C-alpha cells in the first residue's frame, strides 16, 4: 500500500518538473523573439503615463520581430 502511494507521488513530481521545464523553454523562446517589442511597449506605456503624448512605438522593432516569426514559421514548415 505504501509503495503504490510513493510511486504515484514520484510520478506526480516528475510530471510537475516536466511541465515547469516546458514552460521555462517556451518562455525563453518567446522572450528571445518578442523581447525588444515588449520592452518598446513598456517604454511607450511609461512615457504616456508620464504625460508624453508624442511617444510612439518603434516600427523597426515591430517589423524585426515579425520577420523573426516568419522566418521561424517557414523553418518549421520544412
C-alpha positions in Angstrom: 0.0 0.0 0.0 2.8 2.5 0.9 4.9 1.7 -2.2 1.9 2.5 -4.5 1.5 5.9 -2.8 5.2 6.7 -3.1 5.2 5.7 -6.8 2.2 7.9 -7.5 3.8 10.8 -5.6 7.1 10.3 -7.5 5.2 10.2 -10.8 3.3 13.4 -9.9 6.6 15.1 -9.1 8.1 14.1 -12.4 5.1 15.4 -14.3 5.3 18.7 -12.4 9.0 19.0 -13.2 8.4 18.3 -16.9 5.6 21.0 -17.0 7.9 23.5 -15.3 10.7 22.8 -17.8 8.3 23.1 -20.8 7.1 26.5 -19.5 10.6 27.7 -19.0 11.7 26.7 -22.5 8.7 28.3 -24.1 9.2 31.4 -22.0 12.8 31.7 -23.2 11.7 31.3 -26.8 9.0 33.9 -26.5 11.3 36.4 -24.8 14.0 35.8 -27.4 11.6 36.5 -30.2 9.5 39.3 -28.7 11.8 40.8 -26.0 12.6 44.1 -27.8 9.0 44.5 -28.8 7.7 44.0 -25.3 10.4 46.4 -24.0 9.3 49.0 -26.5 5.6 48.6 -25.5 6.6 49.2 -21.8 8.6 52.2 -22.8 5.7 53.8 -24.6 3.3 52.9 -21.8 5.6 54.5 -19.2 6.1 57.6 -21.3 2.4 58.1 -21.9 1.7 57.6 -18.1 4.2 60.4 -17.7 2.1 62.7 -19.9 4.2 62.4 -23.0 1.5 62.1 -25.7 4.1 62.2 -28.6 5.6 58.7 -27.7 5.1 56.1 -30.4 6.1 52.5 -31.0 9.3 51.9 -32.9 8.2 50.3 -36.2 11.6 48.8 -36.9 11.4 46.8 -33.7 7.9 45.5 -34.6 9.0 44.7 -38.2 12.1 42.9 -36.9 10.0 40.7 -34.6 7.5 39.9 -37.4 10.4 38.9 -39.6 11.8 36.6 -37.0 8.4 34.9 -36.5 8.0 34.5 -40.3 11.5 33.0 -40.6 10.9 30.5 -37.7 7.5 29.5 -39.1 9.0 28.9 -42.6 11.7 26.8 -40.9 9.1 24.8 -39.1 7.1 24.1 -42.3 10.1 22.5 -43.9 
